[in-house]
Amino acid sequence: PTLPAVIVDAHTHRYPDDVIRDPETYANQAKEFHWLGLVKPEQGPTLQGWSNRRQMLADMENAGVDKAVLLGWYWENPDSCILHNDWHAQWIEEDADRFIAFVTLHPSMKDPLAELSKRQQQGFVGIGEAHPWVQSANMRQPAWLECMAFASEAGWPVTFHVTEPVGHDYPGRIPTPLEEFLWLAREFPDLKIILAHAGGLLPFYELNPRVRPFLKNVYYDLAACSLLYDPSIYRKLIDAVGAEKILWGTDYPLRILPDSQKKPDFSAFRREVLESANLTKEEEDAIFGNNLLSLLPC
């Protein structure tokens, strides 16, 4: 198929070399045990892949990916979030034309608004990946709402981790009530909300005419969908909410197609979506880049 003008992966993660070399030591020193349980589960194989700057850029080049959104992590401790933001600040300075940085946020930071302002000056353009429930918080805490107000005013999108309410158990599964995202969208009608992992199938609730008006600024990324759903989901999502609300994201360097992926890459998931969804050229351009770019502040 003809490539869209710009291909953007809306959902990636990246770690520095010392964390890649020894994630267990990093996690134990930082007391980030939830993250450790995901990247090195006590039982079963890990789907976590690792990729340094050179490898990530090479994988992007091989797949024709022009830019990648670097999402932070929902660390349990505020200091870990600040450190992750420092990583992102360095990486977007090194490769400003390839990486887009979102802020890692913790509602218990001493001054989260000051952290957001600092990162805004450094060129960050969003918040996420957010999961306040892992951080012993919730969507309605005053500190969190102040940060959402900041994002709304700045024109920043906010990406949330979303867990489907009905599904299989897996390491680190912590519920993210769908009603809370609907509540947030009602409270901040101008806030651009991105719900990861197909939004836990919330997009299909948009078929309810009483719900859909409140979700007009809610978007859904496809990260890790190949681990969760049959490939027919991509076309069904488009038919339910429109291609303009769907963002292609891989969750790189997670191996989301473990039967065929020995190492993380961008190509396999791009190919799965293209082969499964029967996209028009307009839909392809929208999902693989234009939608994400349209959400970023001018």
Secondary structure by P-SEA (a helix, b strand, c coil): ccccccccccbbbbbcccccccaaaaaaaacaaaaaaaaccccccccbbbbcaaaaaaaaaaacccbbbbcccccccaaaaaaaaaaaaaaaaaccccbbbbbbcccccccaaaaaaaaaaacccccccccccccccccccaaaaaaaaaaaaabbbbbbbccccccccccccccccaaaaaaaaaaccccbbbbccccccccccccccccccccccbbbbbcccccccccaaaaaaaaacccccbbbbccccccccccccccccccaaaaaaaacccccaaaaaaaacaaaaaaccc
